[in-house]
């Protein structure tokens, strides 16, 4: 998951949004990972790029 954090950071550094294939790939990796790895991914994002967490919040209807 460390590489995923770097990908998110690099994407945002380039001024790009996280969507499409990248979002689907990241979401699938999170879903398929051990829960502790997913928690680590979110903790690292929160530490390094907290604004990226908005991409992973579920919308409530």
DRENTORKOL-3810 file (N, C-alpha, C; in nm, 4 decimals):
REM DRENTORKOL-3810
@n.u->0.0813; n.v->-0.1188; n.w->0.0000; ca.u->0.0000; ca.v->0.0000; ca.w->0.0000; c.u->0.0863; c.v->0.1261; c.w->0.0000
@n.u->0.2115; n.v->0.1140; n.w->0.0352; ca.u->0.2994; ca.v->0.2303; ca.w->0.0336; c.u->0.3113; c.v->0.2919; c.w->-0.1044
@n.u->0.3173; n.v->0.2068; n.w->-0.2062; ca.u->0.3247; ca.v->0.2573; ca.w->-0.3435; c.u->0.1969; c.v->0.3308; c.w->-0.3804
@n.u->0.0852; n.v->0.2852; n.w->-0.3295; ca.u->-0.0427; ca.v->0.3501; ca.w->-0.3585; c.u->-0.0453; c.v->0.4912; c.w->-0.3014
@n.u->0.0108; n.v->0.5096; n.w->-0.1846; ca.u->0.0176; ca.v->0.6432; ca.w->-0.1245; c.u->0.1018; c.v->0.7339; c.w->-0.2126
@n.u->0.2124; n.v->0.6851; n.w->-0.2615; ca.u->0.2999; ca.v->0.7635; ca.w->-0.3490; c.u->0.2278; c.v->0.8001; c.w->-0.4786
@n.u->0.1537; n.v->0.7055; n.w->-0.5341; ca.u->0.0775; ca.v->0.7325; ca.w->-0.6569; c.u->-0.0240; c.v->0.8431; c.w->-0.6318
@n.u->-0.0954; n.v->0.8352; n.w->-0.5206; ca.u->-0.1933; ca.v->0.9394; ca.w->-0.4871; c.u->-0.1231; c.v->1.0742; c.w->-0.4718
@n.u->-0.0134; n.v->1.0764; n.w->-0.3984; ca.u->0.0592; ca.v->1.2017; ca.w->-0.3774; c.u->0.1095; c.v->1.2594; c.w->-0.5096
@n.u->0.1666; n.v->1.1758; n.w->-0.5943; ca.u->0.2177; ca.v->1.2233; ca.w->-0.7234; c.u->0.1061; c.v->1.2749; c.w->-0.8132
@n.u->-0.0063; n.v->1.2068; n.w->-0.8107; ca.u->-0.1204; ca.v->1.2489; ca.w->-0.8917; c.u->-0.1670; c.v->1.3874; c.w->-0.8486
@n.u->-0.1809; n.v->1.4067; n.w->-0.7193; ca.u->-0.2242; ca.v->1.5365; ca.w->-0.6692; c.u->-0.1184; c.v->1.6441; c.w->-0.6917
@n.u->0.0084; n.v->1.6078; n.w->-0.6809; ca.u->0.1165; ca.v->1.7037; ca.w->-0.7064; c.u->0.1134; c.v->1.7558; c.w->-0.8496
@n.u->0.0653; n.v->1.6722; n.w->-0.9423; ca.u->0.0554; ca.v->1.7131; ca.w->-1.0822; c.u->-0.0726; c.v->1.7913; c.w->-1.1093
@n.u->-0.1520; n.v->1.8127; n.w->-1.0050; ca.u->-0.2754; ca.v->1.8875; ca.w->-1.0201; c.u->-0.3878; c.v->1.8076; c.w->-1.0822
@n.u->-0.3762; n.v->1.6765; n.w->-1.0800; ca.u->-0.4769; ca.v->1.5899; ca.w->-1.1389; c.u->-0.5714; c.v->1.5370; c.w->-1.0312
@n.u->-0.6900; n.v->1.5027; n.w->-1.0749; ca.u->-0.7882; ca.v->1.4420; ca.w->-0.9863; c.u->-0.7678; c.v->1.2901; c.w->-0.9848
@n.u->-0.8148; n.v->1.2280; n.w->-0.8786; ca.u->-0.8101; ca.v->1.0828; ca.w->-0.8690; c.u->-0.9477; c.v->1.0322; c.w->-0.9105
@n.u->-0.9549; n.v->0.9737; n.w->-1.0281; ca.u->-1.0812; ca.v->0.9223; ca.w->-1.0787; c.u->-1.0532; c.v->0.8184; c.w->-1.1859
@n.u->-1.1591; n.v->0.7667; n.w->-1.2445; ca.u->-1.1440; ca.v->0.6693; ca.w->-1.3529; c.u->-1.0718; c.v->0.5441; c.w->-1.3099
@n.u->-0.9829; n.v->0.4971; n.w->-1.3981; ca.u->-0.9132; ca.v->0.3700; ca.w->-1.3748; c.u->-0.8310; c.v->0.3726; c.w->-1.2464
@n.u->-0.7731; n.v->0.4897; n.w->-1.2138; ca.u->-0.6904; ca.v->0.4987; ca.w->-1.0936; c.u->-0.7760; c.v->0.4788; c.w->-0.9692
@n.u->-0.8903; n.v->0.5433; n.w->-0.9654; ca.u->-0.9786; ca.v->0.5296; ca.w->-0.8502; c.u->-1.0296; c.v->0.3866; c.w->-0.8379
@n.u->-1.0681; n.v->0.3274; n.w->-0.9500; ca.u->-1.1163; ca.v->0.1880; ca.w->-0.9471; c.u->-1.0066; c.v->0.0935; c.w->-0.8992
@n.u->-0.8838; n.v->0.1150; n.w->-0.9465; ca.u->-0.7711; ca.v->0.0300; ca.w->-0.9075; c.u->-0.7401; c.v->0.0439; c.w->-0.7592
@n.u->-0.7356; n.v->0.1668; n.w->-0.7113; ca.u->-0.7087; ca.v->0.1890; ca.w->-0.5695; c.u->-0.8186; c.v->0.1301; c.w->-0.4825
@n.u->-0.9433; n.v->0.1515; n.w->-0.5225; ca.u->-1.0544; ca.v->0.0998; ca.w->-0.4430; c.u->-1.0526; c.v->-0.0526; c.w->-0.4381
@n.u->-1.0225; n.v->-0.1152; n.w->-0.5507; ca.u->-1.0158; ca.v->-0.2621; ca.w->-0.5529; c.u->-0.9015; c.v->-0.3128; c.w->-0.4659
@n.u->-0.7874; n.v->-0.2444; n.w->-0.4693; ca.u->-0.6742; ca.v->-0.2833; ca.w->-0.3849; c.u->-0.7101; c.v->-0.2704; c.w->-0.2374
@n.u->-0.7815; n.v->-0.1652; n.w->-0.2017; ca.u->-0.8248; ca.v->-0.1468; ca.w->-0.0631; c.u->-0.9205; c.v->-0.2584; c.w->-0.0235
@n.u->-1.0167; n.v->-0.2861; n.w->-0.1102; ca.u->-1.1160; ca.v->-0.3900; ca.w->-0.0813; c.u->-1.0537; c.v->-0.5283; c.w->-0.0679
@n.u->-0.9496; n.v->-0.5560; n.w->-0.1468; ca.u->-0.8864; ca.v->-0.6881; ca.w->-0.1476; c.u->-0.7772; c.v->-0.7048; c.w->-0.0415
@n.u->-0.7365; n.v->-0.5959; n.w->0.0198; ca.u->-0.6254; ca.v->-0.6002; ca.w->0.1146; c.u->-0.6704; c.v->-0.6417; c.w->0.2533
@n.u->-0.5747; n.v->-0.6877; n.w->0.3287; ca.u->-0.5956; ca.v->-0.7109; ca.w->0.4703; c.u->-0.6404; c.v->-0.5783; c.w->0.5329
@n.u->-0.7363; n.v->-0.5799; n.w->0.6235; ca.u->-0.7845; ca.v->-0.4553; ca.w->0.6839; c.u->-0.6739; c.v->-0.3702; c.w->0.7471
@n.u->-0.5722; n.v->-0.4336; n.w->0.8016; ca.u->-0.4616; ca.v->-0.3576; ca.w->0.8609; c.u->-0.3841; c.v->-0.2807; c.w->0.7547
@n.u->-0.3682; n.v->-0.3388; n.w->0.6354; ca.u->-0.3003; ca.v->-0.2674; ca.w->0.5276; c.u->-0.3833; c.v->-0.1482; c.w->0.4812
@n.u->-0.5132; n.v->-0.1671; n.w->0.4731; ca.u->-0.6007; ca.v->-0.0562; ca.w->0.4349; c.u->-0.5933; c.v->0.0554; c.w->0.5393
@n.u->-0.5926; n.v->0.0189; n.w->0.6664; ca.u->-0.5797; ca.v->0.1188; ca.w->0.7728; c.u->-0.4476; c.v->0.1934; c.w->0.7609
@n.u->-0.3415; n.v->0.1216; n.w->0.7278; ca.u->-0.2109; ca.v->0.1842; ca.w->0.7095; c.u->-0.2153; c.v->0.2832; c.w->0.5926
@n.u->-0.2780; n.v->0.2448; n.w->0.4825; ca.u->-0.2921; ca.v->0.3325; ca.w->0.3668; c.u->-0.3601; c.v->0.4631; c.w->0.4076
@n.u->-0.4714; n.v->0.4534; n.w->0.4782; ca.u->-0.5448; ca.v->0.5732; ca.w->0.5186; c.u->-0.4668; c.v->0.6555; c.w->0.6206
@n.u->-0.3950; n.v->0.5913; n.w->0.7103; ca.u->-0.3131; ca.v->0.6642; ca.w->0.8077; c.u->-0.2015; c.v->0.7416; c.w->0.7376
@n.u->-0.1395; n.v->0.6778; n.w->0.6378; ca.u->-0.0335; ca.v->0.7458; ca.w->0.5626; c.u->-0.0893; c.v->0.8636; c.w->0.4822
@n.u->-0.2049; n.v->0.8440; n.w->0.4202; ca.u->-0.2670; ca.v->0.9554; ca.w->0.3482; c.u->-0.2997; c.v->1.0689; c.w->0.4440
@n.u->-0.3546; n.v->1.0338; n.w->0.5590; ca.u->-0.3900; ca.v->1.1374; ca.w->0.6560; c.u->-0.2671; c.v->1.2165; c.w->0.6996
@n.u->-0.1553; n.v->1.1493; n.w->0.7121; ca.u->-0.0320; ca.v->1.2150; ca.w->0.7545; c.u->0.0274; c.v->1.3017; c.w->0.6436
@n.u->0.0312; n.v->1.2496; n.w->0.5207; ca.u->0.1038; ca.v->1.3162; ca.w->0.4131; c.u->0.0164; c.v->1.4005; c.w->0.3202
@n.u->-0.1046; n.v->1.3571; n.w->0.2931; ca.u->-0.1949; ca.v->1.4287; ca.w->0.2022; c.u->-0.3387; c.v->1.4153; c.w->0.2499
@n.u->-0.3724; n.v->1.4759; n.w->0.3637; ca.u->-0.5064; ca.v->1.4579; ca.w->0.4197; c.u->-0.6189; c.v->1.4992; c.w->0.3249
@n.u->-0.5916; n.v->1.5916; n.w->0.2352; ca.u->-0.6952; ca.v->1.6343; ca.w->0.1407; c.u->-0.7352; c.v->1.5219; c.w->0.0457
@n.u->-0.6516; n.v->1.4217; n.w->0.0304; ca.u->-0.6821; ca.v->1.3092; ca.w->-0.0582; c.u->-0.7884; c.v->1.2167; c.w->0.0003
@n.u->-0.8103; n.v->1.2232; n.w->0.1294; ca.u->-0.9082; ca.v->1.1348; ca.w->0.1925; c.u->-1.0484; c.v->1.1579; c.w->0.1373
@n.u->-1.0760; n.v->1.2762; n.w->0.0856; ca.u->-1.2099; ca.v->1.3059; ca.w->0.0325; c.u->-1.2469; c.v->1.2116; c.w->-0.0818
@n.u->-1.1477; n.v->1.1621; n.w->-0.1529; ca.u->-1.1746; ca.v->1.0707; ca.w->-0.2634; c.u->-1.2250; c.v->0.9345; c.w->-0.2171
@n.u->-1.1976; n.v->0.9016; n.w->-0.0931; ca.u->-1.2282; ca.v->0.7678; ca.w->-0.0433; c.u->-1.3439; c.v->0.7654; c.w->0.0558
@n.u->-1.4038; n.v->0.8799; n.w->0.0800; ca.u->-1.5206; ca.v->0.8839; ca.w->0.1677; c.u->-1.6435; c.v->0.8415; c.w->0.0903
@n.u->-1.7252; n.v->0.7614; n.w->0.1537; ca.u->-1.8480; ca.v->0.7171; ca.w->0.0887; c.u->-1.9529; c.v->0.8262; c.w->0.1016
@n.u->-2.0228; n.v->0.8492; n.w->-0.0062; ca.u->-2.1321; ca.v->0.9453; ca.w->-0.0063; c.u->-2.2529; c.v->0.8807; c.w->0.0572
@n.u->-2.3151; n.v->0.9531; n.w->0.1474; ca.u->-2.4360; ca.v->0.9017; ca.w->0.2114; c.u->-2.5563; c.v->0.9679; c.w->0.1473
@n.u->-2.6550; n.v->0.8864; n.w->0.1131; ca.u->-2.7763; ca.v->0.9376; ca.w->0.0510; c.u->-2.8907; c.v->0.9325; c.w->0.1493
END
